[in-house]
Structure formats: C-alpha cells, structure tokens
Amino acid sequence: MSFPESLEALRLDVMARKARAEERQAYIDRIARECDMQLFIARVLQRLPDAWCDPDPGKYDVSYFFLDALCEKRIVVKEFLPKGVVAHTSLAEWQKYNAQHQYGVPFSEVPYWFKVVPLKDVFRARCSNCREEQPVIEEYLQTEDSPDGDTWRRRRFVPCLKCGTVTELAVKETSERVY
C-alpha cells in the first residue's frame, strides 16, 4: 500500500489501522485471560493433593480442598495421597502423632478431621461453559488478621479441565475459622 495522497485517504487509513489494532488487542486480551485461567487451574491442581499437610490452612497462603458428597466438609482424595501416608481416623490416634509433631511444621500424616475418600465420591457440579461435571473446590484464605478478629474467605468453584474455565459457585467472608 502506498502512502495516502489526500487528507481523506490519510484519515481512512488511520481509522482502519486503529480498528485492526483494536481487534488484535481484543485477541491478545482474550488469550491473556485464557493463560491466566490455565495458570490458576494449574496452581489449584498443584496445591490440592497437599492441602491436608498445612497445620494452619489459609493463614499464610491460600489453601484448596475437595468437598464431601454433601458439599459440607473438606476431604482428602485417596488417589492423591502418597503411598504409605497414615490417615488417622480418631482423636486418640491423632493425639499420639500430634504430641510428637513440631508446631508449624507441615503434617506428614492426615489429621483425623479429614475423611479420606475415593475421587468418585467428591462433590461435583457442572461447568457453566461446557456443562461437564467436575469436582467442586473450596479456596480458603485469611483475608484479615486483626486483634479485633480475623476474616476468612471461603470461595467455591468448579475448575473445568475439559474446557479450561472456572465456574464460580459461592464466596463467603466470615470471622469463623474452619478446620
């Protein structure tokens, strides 16, 4: 294309270039959102198997949990436990382990308050995009640490591994700590 030879041609060229740039920017923005979504899902998947190890989940960094079939309690998925890890089922068992456990160090055995279940038994919901049924994940994080009281955020969502989107289900801010 040669250089415009009139003011009108110059203005039309500018408008066309701006329109192409806006289209490309919209494409770049869409791809950036998709990349951010994939990185978020990867972070969730990376942290899910070890959430039970944290002696103070959500206090210093976000924690992610699977939920039971009633969508009430956090659970540990049997398929994601390392071989040989002990899963305590009673307070008495746990107290024996915990008496020798150093405060602040990640747990090496599953606390009794986590039920260990097969992946097929986790609570599921449909992705709002592709309608595929996927596990519901709870994100847990302390959002305020204050002498007047702490604030904790519980966010539930469906990360869809089929289409790569996240469906938000619920967000709750509370002063109640959940174990």
KESEMI-957789 format. One record per atom (N, C-alpha, C): x negated, y negated, z negated; residue in three letters; atom name. Coordinates in steps of 0.05 Angstrom, whole numbers. Each point is the difference from the previous one (the first is absolute). Layout:
BEGIN
        u        v        w   residuo   atomo
        X        Y        Z       ALA      CA
...
This chain:
BEGIN
        u        v        w   residuo   atomo
      -17       23        0       MET       N
       17      -23        0       MET      CA
      -18      -25        0       MET       C
        7      -18       17       SER       N
      -16      -25        1       SER      CA
       10      -20      -20       SER       C
      -16      -20       -5       PHE       N
        7      -20      -19       PHE      CA
       25      -15       10       PHE       C
       19       -7      -18       PRO       N
       24      -14        8       PRO      CA
       -7      -27       12       PRO       C
       15       -7       21       GLU       N
       -6      -25       15       GLU      CA
       20      -22       -5       GLU       C
       19        4      -19       SER       N
       19      -21       -7       SER      CA
        6        2      -30       SER       C
       11      -22      -10       LEU       N
        8        0      -28       LEU      CA
       21       21       -6       LEU       C
       19        3       18       GLU       N
       21       20       -4       GLU      CA
      -12       28        0       GLU       C
      -18        6       18       ALA       N
      -12       26        2       ALA      CA
      -17        5      -25       ALA       C
      -14      -21      -10       LEU       N
      -16        2      -25       LEU      CA
       19        7      -24       LEU       C
       22      -14       -2       ARG       N
       19        5      -22       ARG      CA
       11       29        1       ARG       C
        7        9       24       LEU       N
       11       27        4       LEU      CA
      -21       21       -8       LEU       C
      -25       -5        7       ASP       N
      -22       18       -6       ASP      CA
       -4        2      -31       ASP       C
        1      -24      -13       VAL       N
       -3       -1      -29       VAL      CA
       23       16      -13       VAL       C
       24       -4        9       MET       N
       23       14      -12       MET      CA
       -2       30        5       MET       C
       -9        8       23       ALA       N
       -3       29        6       ALA      CA
      -22       12      -18       ALA       C
      -22      -14       -3       ARG       N
      -21       11      -17       ARG      CA
        8        2      -29       ARG       C
       15      -20      -10       LYS       N
       10        0      -27       LYS      CA
       19       24       -4       LYS       C
       17        4       19       ALA       N
       19       23       -1       ALA      CA
      -14       26       -1       ALA       C
      -21        4       17       ARG       N
      -16       25        0       ARG      CA
      -14        3      -27       ARG       C
      -11      -22      -10       ALA       N
      -14        1      -25       ALA      CA
       19        8      -23       ALA       C
       24      -11        0       GLU       N
       20        7      -21       GLU      CA
        8       29        2       GLU       C
        3       10       24       GLU       N
        6       29        4       GLU      CA
      -22       17      -11       GLU       C
      -25       -7        6       ARG       N
      -23       15       -9       ARG      CA
       -3       -2      -30       ARG       C
        5      -24      -11       GLN       N
       -1       -3      -29       GLN      CA
       21       17      -14       GLN       C
       24        1       11       ALA       N
       22       16      -12       ALA      CA
       -9       30        1       ALA       C
      -13        8       22       TYR       N
      -10       28        1       TYR      CA
      -21        5      -21       TYR       C
      -19      -19       -2       ILE       N
      -21        3      -20       ILE      CA
       12        1      -29       ILE       C
       19      -17       -5       ASP       N
       13       -1      -26       ASP      CA
       14       27       -6       ASP       C
       13       11       20       ARG       N
       14       26       -3       ARG      CA
      -20       22       -6       ARG       C
      -22        0       15       ILE       N
      -21       20       -4       ILE      CA
      -13       -3      -28       ILE       C
       -4      -25       -8       ALA       N
      -12       -5      -27       ALA      CA
       19       11      -22       ALA       C
       26       -5        3       ARG       N
       20       10      -19       ARG      CA
       -1       31       -1       ARG       C
       -1       12       24       GLU       N
       -1       29        1       GLU      CA
      -26       11      -13       GLU       C
      -22      -14        4       CYS       N
      -26        8      -13       CYS      CA
        2       -2      -30       CYS       C
       11      -22       -9       ASP       N
        4       -4      -29       ASP      CA
       17       22      -12       ASP       C
       21        7       14       MET       N
       19       21       -9       MET      CA
      -15       26       -2       MET       C
      -16        7       21       GLN       N
      -14       25        0       GLN      CA
      -21        1      -23       GLN       C
      -13      -22       -5       LEU       N
      -20       -2      -22       LEU      CA
       14        3      -27       LEU       C
       24      -12       -3       PHE       N
       15        2      -24       PHE      CA
        8       30       -5       PHE       C
       11       12       21       ILE       N
        8       29       -3       ILE      CA
      -24       17       -7       ILE       C
      -23       -5       13       ALA       N
      -24       15       -6       ALA      CA
       -9       -4      -29       ALA       C
        2      -24      -10       ARG       N
       -7       -5      -28       ARG      CA
       18       15      -19       ARG       C
       26        0        6       VAL       N
       19       14      -17       VAL      CA
       -6       30        1       VAL       C
       -4       11       23       LEU       N
       -6       29        2       LEU      CA
      -26        7      -13       LEU       C
      -19      -18        1       GLN       N
      -26        6      -13       GLN      CA
        3        0      -31       GLN       C
       17      -17      -11       ARG       N
        2       -2      -29       ARG      CA
       21       18      -12       ARG       C
       19       10       15       LEU       N
       21       17      -10       LEU      CA
      -10       25      -15       LEU       C
      -18       15       11       PRO       N
       -8       25      -13       PRO      CA
      -12       -3      -28       PRO       C
      -12      -23       -6       ASP       N
      -14       -4      -25       ASP      CA
       14      -19      -20       ASP       C
       24       -7        6       ALA       N
       14      -20      -17       ALA      CA
        2       10      -29       ALA       C
        3       26       -4       TRP       N
        3       12      -27       TRP      CA
      -26       -3      -16       TRP       C
      -23       -5       13       CYS       N
      -25       -2      -14       CYS      CA
       -3      -26      -16       CYS       C
       15      -20        7       ASP       N
       -4      -27      -11       ASP      CA
       13        0      -28       ASP       C
      -16       -5      -21       PRO       N
       11       -1      -27       PRO      CA
       18      -25       -5       PRO       C
       -2      -20       17       ASP       N
       15      -24       -3       ASP      CA
       10       -9       28       ASP       C
       18       16       12       PRO       N
        7       -6       28       PRO      CA
       12      -28        4       PRO       C
       -9      -13       21       GLY       N
       10      -26        7       GLY      CA
      -11      -23      -15       GLY       C
      -16        6      -21       LYS       N
      -10      -22      -17       LYS      CA
      -21      -16       15       LYS       C
      -19       13       12       TYR       N
      -22      -14       13       TYR      CA
        1        1       31       TYR       C
       15       18       10       ASP       N
        3        3       29       ASP      CA
       26       14        5       ASP       C
       10       -3       24       VAL       N
       26       12        7       VAL      CA
       -2       31       -1       VAL       C
       22       12       -9       SER       N
        2       30        0       SER      CA
       23        8       17       SER       C
       -2       23       12       TYR       N
       22       11       17       TYR      CA
        7       28      -10       TYR       C
       26        5       -1       PHE       N
       10       26      -10       PHE      CA
       22       11       17       PHE       C
        1       27        2       PHE       N
       24       13       10       PHE      CA
       21        0      -22       PHE       C
       25        3        8       LEU       N
       22        1      -19       LEU      CA
       15       26        1       LEU       C
       12        8      -22       ASP       N
       14       26       -1       ASP      CA
       25       -1       17       ASP       C
       14       22        3       ALA       N
       23        3       18       ALA      CA
       23      -19       -7       ALA       C
        0      -10      -25       LEU       N
       21      -19       -9       LEU      CA
       -9      -29        3       LEU       C
      -24       -4        9       CYS       N
      -12      -26        3       CYS      CA
       -2      -15      -27       CYS       C
       -6       15      -21       GLU       N
       -1      -12      -26       GLU      CA
      -28        1      -13       GLU       C
      -14       22        4       LYS       N
      -26        3      -14       LYS      CA
      -23        4       20       LYS       C
      -23       -9       -8       ARG       N
      -24        4       16       ARG      CA
       -9       29       -3       ARG       C
       -9       11       22       ILE       N
       -9       27        1       ILE      CA
      -27        3       14       ILE       C
      -11       24       -3       VAL       N
      -25        7       13       VAL      CA
        7       22       20       VAL       C
      -10       -2       25       VAL       N
        5       20       20       VAL      CA
      -22       21       -1       VAL       C
       10       25       -3       LYS       N
      -18       23       -4       LYS      CA
      -20        3       23       LYS       C
        9       -5       24       GLU       N
      -18        4       23       GLU      CA
      -23      -20        1       GLU       C
        2      -22      -15       PHE       N
      -21      -20        0       PHE      CA
      -18        1      -24       PHE       C
        5       19      -18       LEU       N
      -18        4      -23       LEU      CA
      -25       15        7       LEU       C
      -23       -9       -8       PRO       N
      -24       16        5       PRO      CA
        2       27      -14       PRO       C
      -12       20       12       LYS       N
        0       27      -11       LYS      CA
      -12        0      -28       LYS       C
       14       15      -18       GLY       N
      -10        3      -27       GLY      CA
        7      -22      -20       GLY       C
       14      -21        9       VAL       N
        8      -21      -18       VAL      CA
       22       10      -18       VAL       C
       -3       -4      -26       VAL       N
       20        8      -20       VAL      CA
       22      -21       -1       VAL       C
       25       11        1       ALA       N
       23      -18       -3       ALA      CA
       14        7      -26       ALA       C
       -1      -18      -19       HIS       N
       11        5      -26       HIS      CA
       31       -1        1       HIS       C
       12       17      -15       THR       N
       30        1        0       THR      CA
       12       -7      -27       THR       C
      -17       -3      -20       SER       N
       10       -7      -27       SER      CA
      -17      -21      -13       SER       C
       12      -14      -19       LEU       N
      -14      -21      -15       LEU      CA
      -23       12      -16       LEU       C
        4       24      -11       ALA       N
      -21       13      -16       ALA      CA
      -24        6       16       ALA       C
        4       11       24       GLU       N
      -23        5       19       GLU      CA
      -14      -26        6       GLU       C
       15      -20        6       TRP       N
      -11      -26        8       TRP      CA
      -16      -12      -23       TRP       C
       10        2      -24       GLN       N
      -14      -12      -23       GLN      CA
      -27       12       -4       GLN       C
       -3       27        5       LYS       N
      -26       13       -2       LYS      CA
      -19      -12       21       LYS       C
        9       -3       24       TYR       N
      -17      -12       21       TYR      CA
       -6      -29       -7       TYR       C
       20      -15       -6       ASN       N
       -3      -28       -4       ASN      CA
      -18       -8      -24       ASN       C
        0       18      -20       ALA       N
      -17       -5      -24       ALA      CA
      -30       -2        8       ALA       C
       -7       14       22       GLN       N
      -28        0        9       GLN      CA
       -5      -19       23       GLN       C
       22      -12       10       HIS       N
       -2      -18       23       HIS      CA
       -9      -27       -8       HIS       C
      -19      -11       14       GLN       N
      -10      -27       -6       GLN      CA
       19      -21       12       GLN       C
        8      -20      -17       TYR       N
       19      -20        8       TYR      CA
      -10      -15       25       TYR       C
       18       -5       19       GLY       N
       -7      -16       24       GLY      CA
      -12       17       22       GLY       C
       -8       24       -5       VAL       N
      -11       18       21       VAL      CA
       23       14       14       VAL       C
       -1        3       26       PRO       N
       22       14       14       PRO      CA
        4       28      -11       PRO       C
       25        8       -1       PHE       N
        7       27       -9       PHE      CA
      -11       21       20       PHE       C
       -9       22      -10       SER       N
       -8       22       18       SER      CA
       20       23       -1       SER       C
       20       -3      -17       GLU       N
       22       19       -2       GLU      CA
       26      -16        1       GLU       C
       21       13       12       VAL       N
       25      -14        4       VAL      CA
       15       -3      -27       VAL       C
        8      -25       -7       PRO       N
       15       -5      -25       PRO      CA
       26       15        0       PRO       C
       10        7      -23       TYR       N
       24       16       -3       TYR      CA
       25      -15       10       TYR       C
       -1      -26        1       TRP       N
       24      -15        9       TRP      CA
        4        0       30       TRP       C
      -19       11       14       PHE       N
        3        4       29       PHE      CA
        8       29        6       PHE       C
       23        3       13       LYS       N
        8       27        9       LYS      CA
      -15        5       27       LYS       C
      -10       24        3       VAL       N
      -14        7       25       VAL      CA
       20       16       17       VAL       C
        5      -10       24       VAL       N
       20       12       17       VAL      CA
      -10        3       29       VAL       C
       12       19       15       PRO       N
       -8        2       29       PRO      CA
        9      -25       15       PRO       C
      -14       -6       22       LEU       N
        7      -24       16       LEU      CA
       29        1       10       LEU       C
       10       23        5       LYS       N
       28        3       10       LYS      CA
       20      -11      -21       LYS       C
       -7       -2      -25       ASP       N
       18       -9      -21       ASP      CA
       -1      -29       -7       ASP       C
      -15      -16       14       VAL       N
       -2      -29       -6       VAL      CA
       25      -14       12       VAL       C
        7      -23      -13       PHE       N
       22      -15       10       PHE      CA
       -6      -11       28       PHE       C
       19        0       18       ARG       N
       -4       -9       27       ARG      CA
       22      -19        8       ARG       C
       -7      -17       19       ALA       N
       20      -18       12       ALA      CA
       -7       -4       30       ALA       C
       18      -10       15       ARG       N
       -4       -4       29       ARG      CA
      -15      -26        6       ARG       C
      -18        2       19       CYS       N
      -13      -24       11       CYS      CA
       21      -16       14       CYS       C
        0      -26       -4       SER       N
       20      -18       12       SER      CA
       -5       -3       30       SER       C
      -24        7        9       ASN       N
       -7       -4       28       ASN      CA
        7       25       17       ASN       C
      -11       23       -8       CYS       N
        3       24       17       CYS      CA
       19       21      -13       CYS       C
        9       -6      -24       ARG       N
       19       17      -15       ARG      CA
      -12       27       -9       ARG       C
      -26        3        2       GLU       N
      -14       24      -10       GLU      CA
        1       -1      -31       GLU       C
        6       23      -12       GLU       N
        0        2      -29       GLU      CA
      -29        3      -10       GLU       C
       -8      -17      -19       GLN       N
      -27        0      -11       GLN      CA
        1       -3      -30       GLN       C
      -22        7      -14       PRO       N
        0       -4      -30       PRO      CA
        2      -30       -7       PRO       C
       14       -5      -22       VAL       N
        1      -27      -11       VAL      CA
      -24       -3      -19       VAL       C
      -13      -23        2       ILE       N
      -23       -6      -17       ILE      CA
        6      -23      -18       ILE       C
      -10        2      -25       GLU       N
        3      -23      -18       GLU      CA
      -27      -13       -3       GLU       C
       -1      -26        4       GLU       N
      -24      -16       -5       GLU      CA
        4      -13      -28       GLU       C
      -20        1      -16       TYR       N
        2      -10      -27       TYR      CA
      -24      -18       -6       TYR       C
        5      -24       -9       LEU       N
      -21      -19       -4       LEU      CA
        8      -20      -22       LEU       C
      -20       -7      -17       GLN       N
        5      -21      -20       GLN      CA
       -4      -27       15       GLN       C
       20      -16       -1       THR       N
       -1      -26       15       THR      CA
       -6      -23      -19       THR       C
        4        4      -26       GLU       N
       -7      -21      -19       GLU      CA
       -9       13      -26       GLU       C
      -22      -10      -10       ASP       N
      -12       10      -25       ASP      CA
       -1      -24      -19       ASP       C
       17        0      -20       SER       N
        3      -23      -17       SER      CA
        5        8      -29       SER       C
       -9      -16      -19       PRO       N
        6        6      -28       PRO      CA
       30       -1       -6       PRO       C
       14      -15       17       ASP       N
       29       -2       -3       ASP      CA
       15       24       12       ASP       C
      -15       17       14       GLY       N
       13       24       13       GLY      CA
      -11        4       28       GLY       C
       -1       25        7       ASP       N
      -10        7       27       ASP      CA
       24        3       19       ASP       C
       -6       -2       26       THR       N
       20        4       20       THR      CA
      -11       21       19       THR       C
       17       20        6       TRP       N
       -8       22       17       TRP      CA
       19        1       24       TRP       C
      -11        5       24       ARG       N
       16        2       24       ARG      CA
        1       30        9       ARG       C
       25        8        4       ARG       N
        5       27       11       ARG      CA
       13       -4       27       ARG       C
      -14        9       20       ARG       N
       10       -3       28       ARG      CA
        2       28       12       ARG       C
       23        6       12       ARG       N
        4       26       13       ARG      CA
        3       -5       29       ARG       C
      -13       18       15       PHE       N
        0       -2       29       PHE      CA
       -4       27       13       PHE       C
        5        1       26       VAL       N
       -4       24       16       VAL      CA
      -21       -6       21       VAL       C
      -24       11       -4       PRO       N
      -20       -3       22       PRO      CA
        5       22       20       PRO       C
        6       -8       24       CYS       N
        6       19       21       CYS      CA
      -25        8       16       CYS       C
       -8       25       -2       LEU       N
      -23        9       14       LEU      CA
        6        6       29       LEU       C
       25        1        7       LYS       N
        8        5       28       LYS      CA
       -3      -25       17       LYS       C
       12      -22       -9       CYS       N
        0      -25       16       CYS      CA
      -19      -21      -11       CYS       C
      -11        4      -24       GLY       N
      -19      -19      -11       GLY      CA
       11      -25      -12       GLY       C
       25        1       -9       THR       N
       12      -23      -13       THR      CA
        5        6      -29       THR       C
        8      -21      -15       VAL       N
        6        3      -28       VAL      CA
       28      -11       -5       VAL       C
       18       16      -12       THR       N
       27       -9       -6       THR      CA
        1       -7      -30       THR       C
        6      -25       -6       GLU       N
        2       -8      -28       GLU      CA
       27        9      -11       GLU       C
        0       12      -24       LEU       N
       24        9      -12       LEU      CA
        8      -17      -24       LEU       C
      -19       -6      -18       ALA       N
        7      -16      -24       ALA      CA
      -25      -12      -12       ALA       C
        3      -23      -12       VAL       N
      -22      -12      -16       VAL      CA
       12       -9      -26       VAL       C
      -13        7      -22       LYS       N
        9       -7      -26       LYS      CA
      -22      -12      -17       LYS       C
        4      -23      -11       GLU       N
      -19      -12      -18       GLU      CA
       10        5      -28       GLU       C
      -16       10      -18       THR       N
        9        6      -27       THR      CA
      -22       -5      -20       THR       C
        8       -5      -25       SER       N
      -19       -2      -22       SER      CA
       -5       27      -12       SER       C
       14       20        9       GLU       N
       -2       27      -11       GLU      CA
      -22       15       15       GLU       C
      -18       12      -15       ARG       N
      -21       16       12       ARG      CA
       11       29        5       ARG       C
       -7       11       22       VAL       N
       10       27        6       VAL      CA
      -24       19        2       VAL       C
        3       23      -13       TYR       N
      -21       21        2       TYR      CA
       12       24       14       TYR       C
